[in-house]
Amino acid sequence: MLSVTLNKRRDGFGLRVAFDAPTPGVVALFGRSGCGKSTTIDLIAGLLEPDEGRISLDGVVLLDTADRASVPAERRRIGYVFQDSRLFPHFNVNSNLRYGLKRARGVQQRIGFEEVVALLGLGALLGRRPNQLSGGERQRVALGRALLSQPQLLLLDEPLASLDAARRDEVLPYFEALRDRLSIPMIYVSHQFDEVLRLATHVVLLDAGKVVAQGSPAEISLQPELRAIVGPEAVGAVLDGRITAVDPQRNLADLQLGAGTLRISARDAQVGSTVRVQLLARDIILATEPPTSLSVRTAIEGDVESITDDEDDARLVRVDVGGASVLARVTAAAVDALRLQRGTHVWVLIKAVSMRGHTFTAPATTPVS
């Protein structure tokens, strides 16, 4: 378990953060720029001193101001990857990586040089210097160097913020591999919710220096505090499901979600694997009768859990589809016409094409609904 309680006033900004997250896993600190994400991990790393607080990792206390206990930053065994890679420009990739090993002298080695090189695909880069690397390659080297310091905790401060979309897509699979293959707890700072969707096992939502919500990605996706940050167009339920059948010729797969099955676009999907999917509320259609003669091929039955006001006279309808929840944005007039209320039985209609860009490999340890 990672347990963090921190208070800090700095340059007129007040930070009051408290969260607990299971380990191993990826804790995503998510929120607008300036909400306190980077300050939080600087405090965890020991680069800043809190006014008061306590940090413990798997039973080991790193900080407890009440007992005047604080492990120095260099002894906390925390790896830190910044927005810019901060590689040594006069070292090649091999030497930059081995600098991480030097920092771990006297510490039991849990991950070796060859394993890191293979995991991050760095074999062809070892002889190059940082100025000969792309932005994505530099971040992979920085990540490798941090891993070779044998950290008990890995901090990642918006490591993809300086990359364009293509480079981000190049690097994200390596973070997924790191999450699934190594048992190193990570804290991942981001203001891009798609990164959180792909990587997080636990989300801490920050606003103006305070934790306004925390929980699994599925739980956070349903919170109004998230909608206030990401905007109405990005509102939608996040669910993890299991692949039950594949159609390789059409690159389609059947994904079990709750008591229903969703047909998704999924290249190279394997039966039994877990997939995380975001169902945007704007893409969901509700029906109160079994749908017929429609081009939409996916219909999941469920029951209305709640109806809340949304922007522009719209309503957000939350539907239980058998152990999982989805959100649909409909007009107030549609709510009245369909006589929707708590307990109404409905069919949730989802276009397979709407899944493009919204399906990700789910964490291997994530429970499936």
N, C-alpha and C positions, 0 to 999 in steps of 0.2 A: 504494500500500500504506500502511495505517495501522499503525504499530508502536508499542506501548506497553509499557513496563516501569516499574513504580512500587512503591516501598516507603515506607510511612508508619506511624508509631506516633502514636496520638492518643487521649488520655483512656483509656488502658488497652486500646485496640483496635489490633490490628496488621493492616495491609493489605499484601499482597504479590500484585501483579497483573501478569501478562504475557500479551499476546495480539497476534496479527498478523491483519489482516483486509484483504481486497481492497477497492479503491476504484474507482469510487463504489459505494455500497451502504449498507444500514442495518445497523449493528452493534447488536444488542440486548444490553444488560447485564441479565441476569435472575437473580433470586434472592429469598429472603425479605427482609422489611424488616430493616434493620440489618446486611446482609451486606457493605456497602461500596460499593454502586453509586453513590450520590450523591457520596461522597468521591472516588471514582475520577474522575468527570467534573469535579469542582471542581479536582482536581489537573491534569487535562488543560487546563482553561480557564485555569490560572494563578492561580486564586483561593486556592489553598493551595500551599505549598511542600513538595515531598516530601523525605524524608530522603535518598533517592537514586533515580535513575531516568533514563529516556531516552524521548523522544517524537519520532517523525518522521512526517511526512505527505507522501506522494508525493516522498520524497527530501529534503524540507526539515526540518531539525532544529529543533524548537521548544524542546527541553530536553535537556541532557546534563550531569548533575551531575558526571560524571567529568572533563569538560572545563570545568566551571564556566561552562557556556553555558546561558542561559535567556532566551528572548524574552519581554519584558513582556506581561502579559495583554492590555493594550489594543492591542498590535501583533500578536497571534497571529491576528487575523482569524477569530475563532470566534464564531458566533452561539449564544446560550443562551436556551432557553425553559424557564421554571420551572413548578412545579406550579400556582402562582398566576400570573396573566398579567402582573402588575406593570406595567400600563399607567398612563400619566399621567392622573389623574382629571380634570384641568382642560383636557386636550386632547381634541378629537374624534378619531374614527378616522383621518381624513385626516392630522391633525397627528402622531398617534402613529406612523403609517406613515412619514411623511416624516422623523421623527427618526432612523429607521434609515438613510435616505439621507445625513443629515448626518454620521453616524458613518463613512460610506464615502467622505468627501471625499478626493480624490487617489488613489482606488483605481479600477481599471478596472471599469466597470459591466457585470456579466454578466447580471443580471436587472433589468428595469425596473419602474417603479411600476405601469404599466397591466397588465403581465404578472402581477405578484403579485396585483393586485386581481381579475383574471379567474380566475387559478388557484385562489384561495381563496374566490371568490364574495363579495367584500367591497363590490361596487359600491353596493348599496342601504344600506350601513352608514356610508358615509364621513362623513356629517354628524352622526352620533350620538356621544354621550360614553359612556365605559365603563359608567356606571351604568344606561344604557339598553340594554345588551346582555345576552344570555344567557351562561351560562358557556362554552358551546361557541363562541359568537361572539367572546368575549374571547380565547379561546385561538387562534382563527384570526387575529385581529389581532396578537397577540403573535408568532405564527409569521411573519406577513407582515413585521412590523417587523424580526425577526431576519434574514429573507431579504434585505431591502433594505440591510442593512449589508454585503452582498456577502461572506458568510463563505466561507472555504475548508473549514470544518468546522462542522456544526450539532449542538449538544448539546441533547437534550430530556430533562429530568428529570421523569419521570412526569407529562407534560403533561395527562393525562386523569384523574388520580387524584381530582380534586375534582368530577368530573362524574358524574351518574347514568347509568344504562345507555343511556337514550334519547339523551342528549347525546353520549355516547361514540360511539354508532353514527352520529351526525350528523357528527362530526369525523373519524373514522377514514378515510373515503374521501378526504379532503383530504390526509392524510398519504400515502396510497397514490399519489395523483396527483403529489405532490411527489417521491416516490421514483422514479416511472416517467418523469417528464418533465424533471427537472433532474439534473445530474451533480454534486450536492453530497454528499459523504460525510456520514453522520449517525450519531450514537450515541444510541440510544433506551433510556432506563432505564425498567424496568417490573417489577412483581411480578405482572402479569396475563398469563398465558401466551397467552390468545387474542389480545392485542395483538401479542405476539411472532410468533405464527403469521401474522398478517395482514401484518406489515411487514418482518420481518427477512430479510436475505440471509446473515447470519452471527450466531451466537449465542455469547455468552460467559456461561457459567454460574458464578455466584459463590456461595460458601458460607463464612461466617465469615472474610471478608476474603481468600479465596484463590480462584483459578480452578480449578474442579474438572473442567470440560470445556469444549470449544469446537469449533465447526464449523458446518456448515449446519443449518437447522432439521430436515431429515430425519435427519442424523447424531445430533443432540442428542436427538431424540424417542425414540431407542432406548437411551439411556444410563441406567443405574441411578441415577446421581446426580440426574437429572431426576425420576425416580419418587419419590425420597426427599423432594423439595420439593413437587411438585404433588399427591401422594397417588395411591392406586390407581385411583380413579374417573376421573382425567384422563389415565391412561396410554394411549398410543396412538401409532401411527406417523404421521408427517407425510410426505406425498408430493406432488410436483408432476407434473401430467399435462396432456395436450393434448386439447381438445375435438375429437372427430372427427365428431359428428353431433348434431343438436338436434331436439327435438320441441316446438315452441313452443306447441302446443295443450295439452300436459300439463305444460309448464315442466320438461321433463326433457332431459338431455343425456348422451351417451356420452363418457366420459373414459378415454383410454388411459393405463393405469398399468403400466409394465413391459411384459410380454407379454400382459396381460389388458385387459379393458374393464369399466369400472364405470359403472352407470347412476345418475346423481345428480340431485337437485332443483337446477335452476339457471335462474333467470329471466333472460331477455335474454342468454343465452349465445351466443357466436359460434364457428363452426367455426374452428379454428386457434389460438384463444386458450388461454392456460395458466391452470390452476386449481390452487390448493393445497388439499389435503384432509387432514383429520385422521380417521383410522380408529381409534376408541377400542377398546381391547382387549376391553372388556366386551361390545361389540356384534358381535364376530366369532365365527362358528361354523365349526368344522372338520369335514370329512368325508373319509373314506379311500376312498369310492366315488363315482362320478358321481351327483350329487343329481337326483332326479326327483320330480315331483308335490309341489313345494313352492311356497309363496307368495313365498319369496325368489327374486328374479329374477336376482340377480348372483352368479355363481360364477367365481372366478379360480383357475386351477390353479397349484400351486407345490410347493416342496420344503422340508421342515423344515430350518432352519439350526441351531437350538439350542433347548434347553429349560432354563429356569432356575426356581428356586423363587420364589414370590411369597407374599403374605400369606394367612393362613387356609387353609393346605394347598392353595393354588392353584398353578398353573404358568403361566409366560409362555412361549408357543411363538412363536418367530420363524420366519417363513416367507418364503422367497425366491420372488417371483412373476415372475421374469424381469427382473432388473436393479433391482428395488426390493424393500423388505422391509416386512412388516406384522407386527403383534403380536396374538396371541389369548390371552385369559385362559381357561383351562380347569381343571377340577378334576384333582387327582392321579389320581383314579379313572378319569377319562376318558382321560388319557394312557395308563394301563395297559390299559384296555379297547380302545382304538384301536391299541395297540402303537406309539405315536409314538416316533420316535427320529430322530436326524440322518439326513437323506436320504429320509425317508418322503414319498411323493408324496401330496399332499392337495388338496382343494378348499376354498377360502376363501369362505365364504358371508357376504354383506353385504346388509342391508336398505337399500333406497334411502332409506327414511324416516329411517334413522339418520344420514344425511348432513346433515339440517337443522341449521343453526347451526354447521356444521363445514367449510364450503367457502368459500374466499376467492380473490380475484384474486391470482395468483402474480406475483412480481416479473418484469418483462419480460425481465431478463437472466438469469433462473434457468434452467440447463440442464434439459431434460426427459428423464426416464428413458426 
